[in-house]
Amino acid sequence: MKRTHRTPEQWAKLFATFENSGTSQSNFAKTVGVNPAYFSIKYRASRASQDTPNTAPFIRATQKTPQATSQDFWVRYRNTELGLPMSVKPEWLASFVKALAE
């Protein structure tokens, strides 16, 4: 394949065309005359650079101190607490505890 230098804007346009094409990366790359492996590397790098902290796969979790009420009961196991209303059916609670034990 002939080597062609592309600007970041040209790559962005090429990636947008690929995303709208409905074809595989490999087929699209061959169609436009780009080495499929190189296209994949550039596409992956482009996608990674577009990720922002708001779209990261992980979020920060905070721990809240549970507020007990007279209508709740608590299941405590090691460092975990689960507050349940008194209206929980005993059968459901039994199956829940059994599932935790498995």
Sequence and secondary structure as in RCSB ss.txt:
>XXXX:A:sequence
MKRTHRTPEQWAKLFATFENSGTSQSNFAKTVGVNPAYFSIKYRASRASQDTPNTAPFIRATQKTPQATSQDFWV
RYRNTELGLPMSVKPEWLASFVKALAE
>XXXX:A:secstr
       HHHHHHHHHHHHHH S HHHHHHHHT  HHHHHHHHHHHHHHH  GGG S            TTEEEE
EETTEEEEEETTS HHHHHHHHHHHH 
